[in-house]
Amino acid sequence: MKSGFIASTALLSLVLSGYALADNHCNEPVSDWQPRETLRQQVEQQYG
Protein backbone atom coordinates (compact mmCIF):
# COMPACT_ATOMS: atom_id res chain seq x y z
CA MET A 1 0.00 0.00 0.00
CA LYS A 2 2.75 2.42 0.95
CA SER A 3 4.82 1.65 -2.15
CA GLY A 4 1.79 2.36 -4.35
CA PHE A 5 1.36 5.73 -2.72
CA ILE A 6 5.04 6.53 -3.18
CA ALA A 7 4.94 5.49 -6.85
CA SER A 8 1.82 7.57 -7.45
CA THR A 9 3.37 10.57 -5.75
CA ALA A 10 6.58 10.21 -7.74
CA LEU A 11 4.68 9.93 -11.01
CA LEU A 12 2.57 12.97 -10.21
CA SER A 13 5.71 14.94 -9.30
CA LEU A 14 7.38 14.00 -12.58
CA VAL A 15 4.34 14.96 -14.62
CA LEU A 16 3.88 18.29 -12.86
CA SER A 17 7.57 19.16 -13.03
CA GLY A 18 7.49 18.47 -16.76
CA TYR A 19 4.75 21.06 -17.15
CA ALA A 20 6.66 23.51 -14.99
CA LEU A 21 9.87 23.10 -17.00
CA ALA A 22 8.18 23.32 -20.40
CA ASP A 23 8.67 26.53 -22.27
CA ASN A 24 7.57 28.06 -25.54
CA HIS A 25 10.71 26.87 -27.33
CA CYS A 26 10.03 23.15 -27.28
CA ASN A 27 11.09 21.79 -30.66
CA GLU A 28 10.06 18.17 -30.09
CA PRO A 29 6.80 17.19 -31.77
CA VAL A 30 4.21 15.55 -29.56
CA SER A 31 4.47 12.40 -31.67
CA ASP A 32 8.05 11.94 -30.38
CA TRP A 33 7.09 12.16 -26.71
CA GLN A 34 7.36 9.12 -24.49
CA PRO A 35 3.99 7.52 -23.69
CA ARG A 36 2.67 8.08 -20.16
CA GLU A 37 2.29 4.34 -19.67
CA THR A 38 6.02 3.85 -20.28
CA LEU A 39 6.84 6.53 -17.73
CA ARG A 40 4.46 4.94 -15.21
CA GLN A 41 6.13 1.56 -15.66
CA GLN A 42 9.59 3.06 -15.19
CA VAL A 43 8.53 4.77 -11.98
CA GLU A 44 6.97 1.58 -10.65
CA GLN A 45 10.14 -0.40 -11.47
CA GLN A 46 12.35 2.14 -9.78
CA TYR A 47 10.21 2.77 -6.68
CA GLY A 48 7.95 -0.28 -6.60
VEXDREN-2710 file (C-alpha; in Angstrom, 1 decimal):
% VEXDREN-2710
k/r/px/py/pz
1/MET/0.0/0.0/0.0
2/LYS/2.7/2.4/0.9
3/SER/4.8/1.7/-2.1
4/GLY/1.8/2.4/-4.4
5/PHE/1.4/5.7/-2.7
6/ILE/5.0/6.5/-3.2
7/ALA/4.9/5.5/-6.8
8/SER/1.8/7.6/-7.5
9/THR/3.4/10.6/-5.7
10/ALA/6.6/10.2/-7.7
11/LEU/4.7/9.9/-11.0
12/LEU/2.6/13.0/-10.2
13/SER/5.7/14.9/-9.3
14/LEU/7.4/14.0/-12.6
15/VAL/4.3/15.0/-14.6
16/LEU/3.9/18.3/-12.9
17/SER/7.6/19.2/-13.0
18/GLY/7.5/18.5/-16.8
19/TYR/4.7/21.1/-17.2
20/ALA/6.7/23.5/-15.0
21/LEU/9.9/23.1/-17.0
22/ALA/8.2/23.3/-20.4
23/ASP/8.7/26.5/-22.3
24/ASN/7.6/28.1/-25.5
25/HIS/10.7/26.9/-27.3
26/CYS/10.0/23.2/-27.3
27/ASN/11.1/21.8/-30.7
28/GLU/10.1/18.2/-30.1
29/PRO/6.8/17.2/-31.8
30/VAL/4.2/15.5/-29.6
31/SER/4.5/12.4/-31.7
32/ASP/8.0/11.9/-30.4
33/TRP/7.1/12.2/-26.7
34/GLN/7.4/9.1/-24.5
35/PRO/4.0/7.5/-23.7
36/ARG/2.7/8.1/-20.2
37/GLU/2.3/4.3/-19.7
38/THR/6.0/3.9/-20.3
39/LEU/6.8/6.5/-17.7
40/ARG/4.5/4.9/-15.2
41/GLN/6.1/1.6/-15.7
42/GLN/9.6/3.1/-15.2
43/VAL/8.5/4.8/-12.0
44/GLU/7.0/1.6/-10.7
45/GLN/10.1/-0.4/-11.5
46/GLN/12.3/2.1/-9.8
47/TYR/10.2/2.8/-6.7
48/GLY/7.9/-0.3/-6.6
END
